[in-house]
Amino acid sequence: MAANLRYCFISEWLDPASGILWKYQLFYYPESKEVEMVDIKNRRHFLKRTKYEELKPSLLFLGSVVTVFSRQLKLTEYGDEFTRNRMESQSERTLAMIKPDAYKNMGKIINAICQSGFLISKLRIGKLSKEEAGEFYAVHAGKPFVDRLTDFMSSGRVVAMELVAPGAIRKWRELIGPTDSNQARAEAPGSLRAQFGTDKTFNACHGSDAPDTAAEECNFWFGPGRYPGKCDLAAGTTLCLVKPHLVADGAAGLVIDLIQESFEVTAGGLYNLDRNAAAEFLEVYKGVLPAGDFNSMVEQLTSGACIALEVADRDGADAVEPFRQLAGPLDPELGRVLRPASLRARFGLDAVRNGVHCTDLPEDGVLEVNYFFTILPTAS
Ligand code: CMP
């Protein structure tokens, strides 16, 4: 690595208290893992060059949200040509979809995505109408297969994701394999379409084919003011939050796979919670836990992206209590003794980084689900 390497981004931070949008130059020194911030308007140092090992270099791309000392900064522009030249090619983006036929295998597919080195920068589960499916596949309008395709794409839930990686478009198309799942089984048996698809239409996954279509398709799902495929929320469901430490470690797919073994995931999204949202969401624990523990929980929830899931019982019974059983005791250490198969026992590190949050009280299931899926905006 070249000595004295320094990247510069223009970043924005919306002060939730005053509503003021602050702009900073954010410098990152990869060799020493230091950050530095300059307030652009007042032309003065906001943060002097300081070691900050929590910042993951893989999160340095346009549109990303990075947390620096509890402050969520959105990277909006490259700060210099050097950074643009170095980073632009490292952070190509593509739109990936898990189609209705492979929805039950969402956890396995998300795990394959994480293990292949993609960063999931946006994610939303949606159920498209036939019209929305037609809009998404407008380039195929008039082709003989389009009616079957739009019927299929509106027949169940779809997971839409913006994936970021060097050469993401080609890399994702390689991972999913040829369009026709039968051909994929012959030519690329390890590919996702070979494993999870049936034929040329029912082919498990979608991937953009070029940078301009990737931009259009990401905009279809995640563009400002857009919210296609809004899921109806059901009664008796519960909330599972895959916490930032697991998302950052690429373990979200494993957790989702275990959830899908015994529950239905009926809505989902990736969120970057700010301090206000995290504190508001965790408010019920405020008086119950010591202040230090409460602050650590808020800190963990704001330290990076989390994935919120609406979880339902397969037979329509109330899901809160059975899902709490799967989540296990709050403290993973205790869980490893009492319930070693639980999610927290398997994935938790300590009482704060305990892998997942789940709704505690039956009457709170709907409230917590609503908080994420009707009140908060997903990553955009
Ligand atoms: P996807 O990658 O989502 O892009 C367009 C989709 O149209 C494709 O996957 C298939 O699901 C479907 N498709 C493309 N060509 C055909 C075809 N010849 N017959 C049936 N379905 C097709």
Residues whose N, C-alpha, C, O or C-beta is under 5 A from the ligand:
A	BS01	CMP	F145 L149 K200 T201 N203 C205 H206 G207
